[in-house]
């Protein structure tokens, strides 16, 4: 197979997937390419031609990539939560265009005029997948998990509307955090809300 055919197979393999964000390792596995240096060179060629984009070192995206998908790949493991999810479900009304996520570190980065904010939680909380939905390569907290994540990280937080929350699900997730202070805050809010 010629070099040109291999290159076309790489780009075809990437664009034939529903996924819009790839790490170098993802592409290596997708194309069965074991030579990372060679693969990186080929991918850099596609970046220079505008067929792929590289928002961060080692991460490649298609044109019109999904920013939610990128948020889950920038730092792994991570999942979208906090204000972004609360806003989406009408639990808070203040508009904030930042993409907020939970991860193993606290960090704020800007990519193409979008800010991605990561907040750190303990590893034993982060790795539990209960209350996190994985849909089309995106890990996103349920509104109940986002509510608990927010209260866990911010003891004095104002919620505009608690009606969308399923209280049974909130209380089912509460033991994951192993926090008496959080339990007291949740009981107070849900009793009054």
C-alpha angles and dihedrals in degrees: 000000000000124000089249092055092048090051091049090049090053094052092041091051091051096046094045090065125084088224115100101189124058137178120216088254091053090054093045090054092043093053099032089237113153098177102086094183092055092043091049090053091051092048091049088055090056090048090053090050093048095243091115133020129216111208092172135010110283094012123101127187137189120238109276092023120178111258090206089058091049090051089058093049102044091074121015127234097034141123134199112256144124120059095357093059095036089053092047092055096043096249092123123028103198110107116233119171094199119111107233124200144167119238145143091278141037113242142141120208134173123220122174095342093311122111120218114198121194124191123198124235130174114283093242089060095042096054096051108098096195108120093020121107121206110205123164096341093315124115108205131171119237112244088258093055091044089051091052093043089053094049091045091056099034117038094189106048127145119221119195099202127014094175095097090060121099101222093202090057091047092053090044091056097041096086090061089073095051091208125137091192090054091049090053092049092047093048091049094048097044093045091052096035 
